[in-house]
Amino acid sequence: MNHNHEELQAIRDGVRALCAEFPAEYWRKIDEEKGFPEDFVRAMTEAGWLSAMIPEEYGGSGLGLAEASVILEEVNHCGGNSGTIHGQMYNMFTLLRNGSAEQKAYYLPKLASGELRLQSMGVTEPTTGTDTTKIKTTAVRQGDKYVINGQKVWISRIQHSDLMILLARTTPLAEVKKKSEGMSIFLVDLREAIGNGLTVQPIANMVNHETNELFFDNLEIPAGNLIGEEGKGFKYILDGLNAERTPICQAQT
């Protein structure tokens, strides 16, 4: 894709104009209250910036990573916090790449319009360190459901999300040829899960970055919430992270 300078500049100008309505005082107030910039996120959604990478057929703009990076960079440049929105932009990538036609047709238009938020991804666990293949959270198939047990930590934006992408082990580590096999990804509807097998414990930490520990105790989710093929979840997450890495670097600059 050729990114001509005018196109990227037009995106910068558009985002800058929107951000001008949210001056430094707005962000300071949010920070003091340890709040979430609900009005800003809504405005960015309504203007279509958060659905930049969702294909046009699902109500998005069908833009690529360069454009998404420019959007996030500009938010930070204007004094905002793009960490509050980048999840909405890249988490859907895993769904877009690996979801079924039905899943995409159902969820992507709702994500594009802002009716649903997919701001969270549950991968990290307290005992695994950086080796994701050692995750202990399990998803066991029982009829038309999966039953999930385990624990996740440092999971952001749960309080501002309707859906979460979850990585869990569907085949025990002892039974797979390669450590990276036997994990699967699921879409968890947080509105149904919290209080019904999922407990969220906020973690107090610095600089108003909300993060949480999650406990799964026989959480049941529909089998249809499996994304892609069972056992291929680690590969899907890596695909998604490669898409994420560019915007994240922008979000942190």
Backbone bond lengths (Angstrom), bond angles and torsions (degrees), N, CA, C in turn:
res aa  C-N    CA-C-N  psi(-1)  N-CA   C-N-CA  omega(-1)  CA-C   N-CA-C  phi
1 M - - - 1.448 - - 1.523 109.22 -
2 N 1.343 117.14 127.28 1.454 119.83 177.56 1.519 109.75 -85.69
3 H 1.306 115.00 120.92 1.459 117.91 -179.72 1.512 106.72 -95.41
4 N 1.331 117.54 99.98 1.443 114.39 178.27 1.518 109.36 -79.78
5 H 1.298 113.37 151.66 1.458 121.43 -172.69 1.527 110.87 -58.10
6 E 1.338 115.99 -38.28 1.474 119.64 -177.57 1.526 111.80 -62.33
7 E 1.342 116.41 -42.34 1.466 120.22 -179.17 1.528 110.78 -61.07
8 L 1.343 115.75 -48.65 1.460 119.52 -178.42 1.524 110.32 -66.03
9 Q 1.335 116.43 -36.31 1.465 119.53 178.98 1.530 110.53 -66.72
10 A 1.326 116.07 -36.13 1.477 120.04 178.56 1.531 110.02 -63.89
11 I 1.343 115.97 -39.44 1.474 120.01 177.26 1.530 109.28 -63.57
12 R 1.339 115.94 -47.38 1.477 119.25 179.09 1.527 111.04 -56.20
13 D 1.322 115.41 -45.80 1.474 119.56 -177.59 1.523 110.99 -62.78
14 G 1.335 115.82 -41.61 1.461 120.22 -178.67 1.517 112.23 -65.21
15 V 1.339 114.97 -45.53 1.476 119.22 -179.80 1.523 109.78 -66.79
16 R 1.328 115.92 -39.57 1.469 120.20 -179.35 1.529 111.02 -62.13
17 A 1.326 115.62 -41.23 1.474 119.86 -179.96 1.523 110.35 -62.88
18 L 1.337 115.98 -40.97 1.472 119.20 179.34 1.531 109.67 -67.30
19 C 1.325 116.21 -43.34 1.471 120.13 -177.23 1.524 111.83 -64.97
20 A 1.324 115.91 -26.33 1.471 119.58 179.75 1.527 110.98 -61.72
21 E 1.331 115.98 -23.68 1.470 119.58 178.74 1.536 111.43 -79.02
22 F 1.333 116.44 -6.97 1.465 121.03 -180.00 1.531 108.55 -124.39
23 P 1.330 116.62 79.63 1.470 120.06 -174.46 1.518 112.78 -71.69
24 A 1.339 114.54 178.66 1.466 120.87 -176.54 1.530 111.89 -56.33
25 E 1.347 116.64 -35.05 1.474 119.47 -179.29 1.526 110.71 -60.93
26 Y 1.344 115.82 -37.75 1.473 120.35 179.43 1.527 109.80 -59.19
27 W 1.336 115.67 -48.44 1.466 120.28 -176.94 1.525 111.49 -68.99
28 R 1.340 116.59 -35.59 1.475 119.91 178.33 1.531 110.39 -63.91
29 K 1.333 114.30 -42.41 1.469 119.52 -178.85 1.543 110.02 -63.20
30 I 1.335 115.85 -45.31 1.479 120.90 178.12 1.522 109.21 -57.44
31 D 1.348 114.62 -43.70 1.459 119.64 -176.93 1.526 110.99 -65.60
32 E 1.324 116.15 -44.28 1.472 120.45 179.88 1.524 111.12 -61.65
33 E 1.337 115.86 -38.35 1.465 120.17 -177.59 1.524 112.41 -84.25
34 K 1.340 115.41 -0.13 1.469 121.03 -171.79 1.533 109.36 50.09
35 G 1.308 113.95 44.09 1.463 121.05 -175.53 1.514 112.91 -95.30
36 F 1.320 114.71 -172.17 1.469 121.94 177.60 1.532 106.32 -125.33
37 P 1.344 118.02 135.47 1.467 120.31 -174.41 1.536 113.03 -75.92
38 E 1.319 114.67 66.74 1.462 121.65 -174.06 1.534 111.93 -55.90
39 D 1.331 116.65 -45.31 1.475 120.17 -177.11 1.526 110.74 -65.77
40 F 1.330 115.69 -39.89 1.464 120.29 179.50 1.529 110.73 -64.91
41 V 1.338 116.42 -45.97 1.472 120.52 -179.72 1.532 109.93 -62.39
42 R 1.331 115.93 -40.26 1.474 119.45 178.77 1.536 110.68 -63.66
43 A 1.324 116.07 -43.66 1.468 120.23 -179.67 1.533 111.26 -63.63
44 M 1.327 116.03 -42.29 1.470 120.31 178.97 1.529 110.46 -64.86
45 T 1.334 116.37 -35.90 1.468 120.93 179.07 1.525 109.63 -67.92
46 E 1.331 115.15 -49.09 1.472 119.55 -176.57 1.521 111.90 -63.73
47 A 1.336 116.16 -31.27 1.468 119.88 178.73 1.531 111.92 -78.61
48 G 1.361 116.01 -7.38 1.465 119.59 176.92 1.513 114.82 87.84
49 W 1.341 117.31 3.03 1.467 117.97 -176.59 1.522 112.48 -70.60
50 L 1.327 118.20 -32.15 1.470 119.37 -176.20 1.523 112.49 -79.38
51 S 1.328 116.67 -14.82 1.478 119.02 177.83 1.525 110.47 -101.90
52 A 1.332 115.61 21.66 1.470 120.61 -175.83 1.528 112.86 -53.62
53 M 1.348 117.13 -39.58 1.459 120.01 -173.19 1.535 113.06 -96.15
54 I 1.331 116.48 0.78 1.471 119.42 175.34 1.524 107.50 -81.44
55 P 1.337 118.94 132.67 1.470 120.40 -178.41 1.530 111.83 -59.01
56 E 1.327 114.40 152.80 1.467 120.40 -176.85 1.526 112.15 -58.53
57 E 1.339 117.14 -34.65 1.474 119.44 -177.39 1.529 111.98 -62.99
58 Y 1.342 116.41 -19.05 1.472 120.33 178.91 1.529 111.40 -106.66
59 G 1.311 117.02 13.60 1.462 119.69 175.79 1.517 115.33 94.98
60 G 1.342 117.00 6.89 1.466 119.85 178.06 1.513 111.38 -99.19
61 S 1.348 115.59 -166.23 1.470 120.00 -178.18 1.512 112.60 -101.11
62 G 1.350 117.12 -11.61 1.461 120.16 178.61 1.517 114.06 65.93
63 L 1.317 117.28 28.41 1.461 120.21 -179.72 1.526 110.25 -85.97
64 G 1.328 115.96 170.44 1.464 120.56 -177.00 1.515 112.48 -104.42
65 L 1.338 114.73 -168.32 1.462 120.91 -176.02 1.520 112.80 -66.57
66 A 1.332 116.60 -36.23 1.473 118.36 -178.57 1.519 109.91 -61.04
67 E 1.342 115.78 -44.63 1.460 119.94 -179.45 1.529 110.92 -66.30
68 A 1.344 115.94 -42.27 1.471 119.98 178.96 1.527 110.26 -60.42
69 S 1.325 116.08 -40.54 1.465 120.48 -179.91 1.522 110.95 -63.60
70 V 1.325 115.28 -40.61 1.469 120.18 -179.83 1.528 110.47 -63.61
71 I 1.335 116.56 -39.82 1.470 120.97 179.09 1.534 109.80 -59.77
72 L 1.338 116.41 -49.38 1.472 120.81 -177.59 1.532 111.15 -67.84
73 E 1.309 115.60 -40.16 1.473 120.68 -179.72 1.527 109.52 -60.92
74 E 1.313 115.75 -42.48 1.465 120.79 -177.21 1.530 111.55 -66.89
75 V 1.346 116.10 -37.82 1.474 119.84 177.17 1.525 109.61 -59.36
76 N 1.335 116.75 -45.89 1.464 120.22 179.18 1.525 111.44 -66.62
77 H 1.325 115.13 -39.89 1.461 121.28 -179.92 1.531 110.48 -58.36
78 C 1.336 115.57 -34.95 1.469 121.16 -178.51 1.524 112.06 -84.38
79 G 1.339 116.96 2.81 1.460 119.45 177.29 1.515 114.00 93.48
80 G 1.327 117.08 5.82 1.458 120.74 177.94 1.516 111.28 -87.47
81 N 1.318 116.06 -176.02 1.463 121.05 -179.46 1.523 108.85 -121.27
82 S 1.333 116.62 101.00 1.461 119.64 -176.85 1.525 111.95 -73.11
83 G 1.343 116.72 -10.96 1.461 119.95 176.26 1.521 112.24 -61.94
84 T 1.340 116.17 -20.00 1.469 119.27 -179.24 1.528 111.60 -81.92
85 I 1.332 117.13 -10.74 1.475 118.46 -175.83 1.519 114.24 -125.45
86 H 1.348 118.28 -17.86 1.468 116.51 -171.59 1.528 112.52 -63.55
87 G 1.348 116.74 -29.45 1.465 119.04 179.70 1.515 112.11 -59.51
88 Q 1.329 114.61 -40.29 1.466 119.24 -179.51 1.534 110.67 -63.19
89 M 1.328 116.16 -29.81 1.463 119.26 -176.60 1.521 112.31 -79.97
90 Y 1.347 116.92 -42.22 1.471 116.02 -171.31 1.521 114.56 -101.59
91 N 1.354 118.54 -23.99 1.470 117.54 -177.51 1.518 111.41 -61.57
92 M 1.334 115.94 -30.93 1.466 118.03 -178.07 1.530 110.94 -70.27
93 F 1.341 116.59 -12.89 1.466 120.11 -177.82 1.523 111.01 -61.60
94 T 1.336 115.82 -39.26 1.466 121.06 178.89 1.526 109.82 -61.35
95 L 1.331 115.37 -40.87 1.464 121.70 178.45 1.529 110.59 -68.56
96 L 1.326 115.69 -43.75 1.470 120.98 -178.62 1.528 111.17 -62.22
97 R 1.334 116.07 -41.65 1.466 120.00 -176.91 1.520 113.59 -76.93
98 N 1.338 116.95 -34.29 1.458 119.50 -167.78 1.514 114.71 -123.20
99 G 1.339 117.68 -8.04 1.459 120.41 -178.97 1.517 111.64 -72.34
100 S 1.340 114.93 161.66 1.468 120.05 176.54 1.528 109.19 -77.02
101 A 1.319 116.48 165.68 1.471 120.91 177.54 1.523 109.97 -56.23
102 E 1.344 116.20 -40.73 1.474 120.33 -178.75 1.524 111.19 -66.06
103 Q 1.322 116.45 -44.17 1.470 120.11 -179.73 1.523 110.48 -61.91
104 K 1.329 115.96 -43.79 1.467 119.29 -178.22 1.526 111.24 -66.70
105 A 1.339 115.53 -41.74 1.470 119.40 -179.12 1.525 111.07 -65.97
106 Y 1.330 116.63 -31.02 1.462 119.90 -178.89 1.535 111.27 -81.08
107 Y 1.329 116.75 -48.91 1.461 119.58 -170.44 1.531 115.16 -87.62
108 L 1.334 117.59 -41.51 1.468 118.42 -170.57 1.536 113.46 -61.27
109 P 1.348 119.93 -43.25 1.471 117.84 177.75 1.530 112.27 -62.10
110 K 1.323 117.19 -33.96 1.468 120.84 179.56 1.534 110.65 -71.65
111 L 1.331 116.44 -33.25 1.463 120.09 175.84 1.524 109.90 -71.24
112 A 1.334 115.87 -38.67 1.467 120.25 -179.70 1.528 111.28 -64.42
113 S 1.322 116.41 -40.25 1.473 120.09 -176.92 1.520 112.21 -80.48
114 G 1.339 116.51 -16.33 1.458 119.90 -177.40 1.517 112.44 91.62
115 E 1.333 116.48 1.17 1.471 119.36 178.02 1.530 110.29 -61.59
116 L 1.337 115.59 -36.66 1.470 120.91 175.81 1.515 109.24 -121.82
117 R 1.330 115.25 148.11 1.461 119.75 173.74 1.516 110.26 -117.83
118 L 1.332 113.93 133.04 1.472 121.32 175.89 1.522 105.65 -118.22
119 Q 1.335 115.81 81.93 1.463 120.39 -171.91 1.527 112.21 -104.01
120 S 1.341 117.59 -7.62 1.469 118.98 -170.49 1.520 113.22 -124.18
121 M 1.330 113.67 147.48 1.458 120.21 175.99 1.528 108.61 -134.00
122 G 1.335 117.41 124.97 1.460 121.79 -177.08 1.516 111.36 -103.29
123 V 1.330 116.62 97.81 1.467 121.14 179.51 1.528 110.60 -122.27
124 T 1.341 117.15 -52.59 1.466 122.60 -171.44 1.528 112.35 -67.47
125 E 1.338 115.02 142.14 1.467 120.67 177.84 1.522 110.21 -128.27
126 P 1.354 116.81 157.46 1.474 119.05 -175.07 1.521 114.58 -65.50
127 T 1.344 118.19 -26.22 1.476 118.56 -172.88 1.529 113.67 -105.63
128 T 1.326 118.41 -1.67 1.476 117.93 -170.78 1.519 114.20 -97.64
129 G 1.331 118.38 -12.05 1.460 119.23 -175.78 1.515 109.79 58.90
130 T 1.332 116.00 -136.47 1.462 118.89 -177.26 1.528 112.07 -90.06
131 D 1.334 117.62 -4.48 1.466 119.57 -177.43 1.537 110.20 -90.12
132 T 1.314 114.39 91.88 1.462 120.64 -176.56 1.526 111.98 -60.66
133 T 1.337 117.21 -27.13 1.471 119.30 -176.70 1.528 112.06 -65.88
134 K 1.344 116.79 -15.45 1.469 119.99 -178.18 1.537 112.94 -91.24
135 I 1.325 117.15 11.37 1.471 118.34 -177.09 1.532 110.90 -57.60
136 K 1.334 114.31 144.03 1.463 120.15 -176.58 1.533 112.15 -104.65
137 T 1.339 116.94 -12.48 1.471 119.10 178.43 1.522 108.44 -64.71
138 T 1.334 116.08 128.68 1.466 120.61 -175.94 1.520 110.93 -116.76
139 A 1.322 114.65 149.59 1.468 121.72 172.30 1.526 106.39 -126.40
140 V 1.322 116.05 116.03 1.469 121.10 -176.43 1.526 108.55 -110.76
141 R 1.338 115.06 127.00 1.462 119.91 -179.10 1.528 110.09 -73.90
142 Q 1.320 116.30 126.56 1.471 121.30 174.53 1.522 107.25 -134.23
143 G 1.334 115.32 99.21 1.464 119.49 -178.65 1.518 111.14 63.22
144 D 1.329 117.06 -123.81 1.463 119.65 -177.86 1.530 111.99 -96.06
145 K 1.344 115.49 22.62 1.468 119.84 179.84 1.524 110.18 -134.13
146 Y 1.330 115.02 162.19 1.460 121.94 164.50 1.518 106.75 -114.21
147 V 1.337 116.21 139.57 1.462 121.09 177.86 1.535 107.39 -109.41
148 I 1.339 114.77 124.18 1.462 120.52 -171.86 1.523 110.88 -110.92
149 N 1.349 114.23 132.99 1.460 121.42 176.24 1.522 108.86 -136.36
150 G 1.339 115.48 141.24 1.464 118.90 177.70 1.506 111.93 146.37
151 Q 1.327 114.39 -159.34 1.457 120.56 -171.20 1.522 109.34 -150.52
152 K 1.331 117.13 141.21 1.470 122.48 174.38 1.522 107.83 -128.84
153 V 1.328 116.17 156.87 1.457 118.72 -178.33 1.533 109.77 -141.99
154 W 1.331 115.96 156.38 1.473 123.41 -177.63 1.530 111.15 60.80
155 I 1.322 116.64 44.36 1.467 120.62 -179.90 1.527 108.45 -101.00
156 S 1.314 115.29 119.21 1.467 121.15 -172.60 1.525 112.73 -91.77
157 R 1.326 114.34 157.77 1.479 124.21 167.15 1.529 115.13 62.92
158 I 1.326 117.30 18.80 1.471 120.07 178.29 1.531 110.35 -56.98
159 Q 1.338 115.41 -40.02 1.460 119.75 -175.64 1.536 112.50 -69.14
160 H 1.315 116.60 -10.47 1.464 120.19 -175.86 1.525 110.78 -124.12
161 S 1.319 115.01 27.87 1.454 119.69 -175.38 1.523 109.41 -136.08
162 D 1.324 116.32 145.18 1.472 120.91 174.63 1.520 110.85 -93.62
163 L 1.329 115.20 -29.71 1.462 121.58 -173.94 1.523 109.73 -128.59
164 M 1.326 115.43 155.24 1.456 120.69 175.59 1.529 108.52 -139.46
165 I 1.324 115.40 142.05 1.466 119.44 171.48 1.524 106.97 -91.17
166 L 1.323 115.94 127.82 1.467 121.86 -174.46 1.518 110.60 -121.46
167 L 1.334 116.13 132.79 1.467 121.64 173.66 1.527 108.31 -101.73
168 A 1.328 115.86 125.79 1.475 120.70 179.33 1.518 109.29 -140.53
169 R 1.338 115.64 156.49 1.461 119.64 179.77 1.518 110.04 -86.28
170 T 1.341 115.86 123.10 1.461 120.89 179.83 1.528 111.55 -100.44
171 T 1.332 116.58 -20.12 1.471 120.99 174.35 1.525 107.32 -126.51
172 P 1.339 119.00 127.98 1.469 120.58 -178.16 1.529 112.19 -54.27
173 L 1.324 115.20 145.75 1.463 121.74 -178.82 1.523 111.40 -53.50
174 A 1.327 117.04 -38.03 1.474 121.42 -177.81 1.531 111.98 -65.47
175 E 1.329 116.93 -19.18 1.472 119.66 -174.04 1.527 114.33 -102.57
176 V 1.324 117.95 2.03 1.479 119.15 -179.05 1.519 110.68 -105.19
177 K 1.341 115.97 150.31 1.469 120.69 179.46 1.527 110.10 -71.61
178 K 1.348 114.62 -43.96 1.462 119.58 179.44 1.520 108.34 -116.07
179 K 1.340 116.03 139.95 1.462 121.26 -177.75 1.526 112.87 -55.14
180 S 1.347 114.57 -31.96 1.467 118.70 -175.03 1.528 112.67 -79.54
181 E 1.332 116.29 -3.31 1.470 119.02 178.07 1.529 110.11 -94.18
182 G 1.338 115.28 166.54 1.461 120.15 173.96 1.513 115.40 83.91
183 M 1.363 116.30 9.43 1.464 119.92 173.85 1.522 108.13 -110.46
184 S 1.317 116.80 148.42 1.462 121.07 -176.64 1.523 109.58 -134.09
185 I 1.337 114.73 157.40 1.470 117.21 175.18 1.514 110.63 -113.01
186 F 1.315 113.09 145.19 1.458 122.51 -176.54 1.519 109.49 -131.34
187 L 1.306 114.25 152.63 1.447 120.41 170.70 1.528 106.42 -99.05
188 V 1.322 116.48 119.62 1.469 121.18 -179.09 1.527 108.27 -105.84
189 D 1.333 115.96 126.78 1.457 120.67 174.90 1.526 107.32 -83.62
190 L 1.324 115.87 104.91 1.468 120.93 -173.94 1.526 111.86 -64.57
191 R 1.329 116.28 -28.33 1.469 120.00 -177.87 1.531 110.45 -65.65
192 E 1.328 115.80 -31.06 1.468 119.86 178.43 1.530 111.78 -90.98
193 A 1.334 115.95 -31.25 1.471 120.12 -170.64 1.524 113.54 -78.84
194 I 1.348 116.39 -39.66 1.470 119.12 -175.00 1.527 109.27 -66.23
195 G 1.330 114.91 123.65 1.460 119.97 -178.12 1.520 113.04 90.48
196 N 1.326 116.65 -7.53 1.474 120.97 179.34 1.526 110.89 -121.69
197 G 1.324 116.58 36.58 1.467 120.41 -177.98 1.512 111.79 123.63
198 L 1.347 116.64 -14.99 1.470 120.28 175.51 1.523 108.49 -115.54
199 T 1.344 115.42 123.82 1.465 121.60 175.62 1.517 108.47 -112.92
200 V 1.328 116.46 133.22 1.466 122.45 -179.41 1.525 108.65 -109.45
201 Q 1.320 115.69 124.90 1.465 121.43 -179.76 1.532 107.89 -119.10
202 P 1.352 118.20 106.02 1.477 118.36 179.44 1.529 110.84 -62.60
203 I 1.327 116.55 145.50 1.467 122.45 178.23 1.527 106.78 -107.32
204 A 1.322 117.10 124.96 1.466 120.23 177.23 1.524 107.81 -73.11
205 N 1.332 116.11 128.60 1.470 117.83 177.44 1.519 110.11 -152.61
206 M 1.302 115.67 -174.79 1.465 121.11 -171.66 1.522 112.34 -79.42
207 V 1.301 114.28 171.42 1.473 126.64 171.10 1.524 114.92 41.09
208 N 1.312 116.40 40.13 1.455 120.38 169.95 1.525 112.29 50.91
209 H 1.324 116.79 38.78 1.471 118.62 175.26 1.522 106.37 -102.74
210 E 1.310 115.31 104.17 1.466 118.85 -177.03 1.517 110.41 -66.35
211 T 1.311 115.92 129.79 1.451 118.02 174.71 1.528 108.44 -148.34
212 N 1.318 116.22 160.46 1.454 120.58 -168.27 1.514 112.77 -142.05
213 E 1.347 113.91 156.31 1.453 121.00 168.02 1.528 106.36 -105.36
214 L 1.321 116.80 138.56 1.466 121.26 -177.57 1.527 109.63 -117.74
215 F 1.316 115.78 137.24 1.456 121.18 177.31 1.524 109.05 -120.73
216 F 1.326 116.94 125.19 1.461 122.37 178.98 1.518 109.22 -107.41
217 D 1.309 116.55 122.15 1.458 121.35 -178.56 1.530 107.74 -129.75
218 N 1.332 115.56 93.67 1.472 121.75 -177.25 1.528 112.52 53.02
219 L 1.331 115.80 43.92 1.468 119.68 174.65 1.526 108.19 -72.35
220 E 1.317 116.54 125.92 1.468 120.99 178.96 1.527 109.19 -100.53
221 I 1.337 115.54 129.43 1.468 119.21 173.70 1.532 108.40 -129.38
222 P 1.333 117.56 151.03 1.466 119.80 -179.44 1.531 111.66 -61.19
223 A 1.320 116.39 143.07 1.478 120.75 178.99 1.527 110.67 -58.17
224 G 1.326 116.23 -28.65 1.470 121.09 179.64 1.516 113.69 -66.87
225 N 1.344 117.53 -8.05 1.466 120.75 178.58 1.526 112.72 -86.64
226 L 1.335 116.82 -2.42 1.468 120.38 171.79 1.520 107.75 -65.67
227 I 1.328 117.10 132.68 1.468 120.79 176.93 1.526 108.49 -101.51
228 G 1.318 115.79 125.71 1.464 120.09 179.60 1.521 111.09 70.78
229 E 1.338 114.79 -151.24 1.466 119.81 -177.53 1.519 111.03 -90.83
230 E 1.325 115.90 145.53 1.455 119.93 174.67 1.527 108.87 -62.30
231 G 1.330 116.02 137.92 1.465 120.32 176.50 1.517 115.40 92.71
232 K 1.351 116.76 -10.64 1.479 119.47 -176.67 1.534 112.16 -104.49
233 G 1.328 115.95 12.15 1.463 120.14 -171.55 1.514 115.35 -60.15
234 F 1.343 116.64 -35.68 1.468 119.85 -177.03 1.526 110.09 -64.43
235 K 1.311 115.35 -42.51 1.466 120.70 178.44 1.537 110.39 -63.12
236 Y 1.330 115.83 -42.36 1.473 119.84 -179.78 1.522 111.06 -62.98
237 I 1.339 115.78 -41.51 1.466 119.59 -179.92 1.523 109.73 -63.52
238 L 1.338 117.30 -42.26 1.467 120.39 178.96 1.520 110.59 -62.56
239 D 1.323 117.16 -42.20 1.474 121.31 175.35 1.515 109.87 -54.17
240 G 1.329 114.89 -48.44 1.459 120.64 -178.37 1.517 111.74 -64.86
241 L 1.341 116.33 -38.85 1.466 119.67 -178.79 1.513 111.02 -67.77
242 N 1.321 117.29 -34.09 1.456 119.30 177.84 1.519 109.86 -63.65
243 A 1.333 115.43 -36.31 1.466 119.55 176.96 1.521 109.49 -70.41
244 E 1.321 115.29 -33.90 1.464 120.74 -174.38 1.511 112.05 -75.78
245 R 1.339 115.78 -33.00 1.459 119.00 -166.94 1.521 112.74 -57.88
246 T 1.324 116.48 -40.94 1.469 118.67 -178.87 1.530 110.59 -62.65
247 P 1.350 118.83 -53.72 1.465 118.32 178.49 1.519 113.59 -59.77
248 I 1.332 118.06 -35.46 1.465 120.52 -178.33 1.523 109.74 -63.48
249 C 1.328 116.25 -42.01 1.466 118.85 179.21 1.521 109.20 -60.07
250 Q 1.345 116.03 -39.11 1.452 119.16 177.79 1.525 109.80 -66.74
251 A 1.332 116.23 -39.51 1.468 120.15 -176.30 1.535 110.34 -64.42
252 Q 1.334 115.80 -24.07 1.454 117.92 -176.09 1.512 112.97 -99.72
253 T 1.332 116.78 -5.09 1.465 117.69 -177.59 1.502 110.44 -76.05
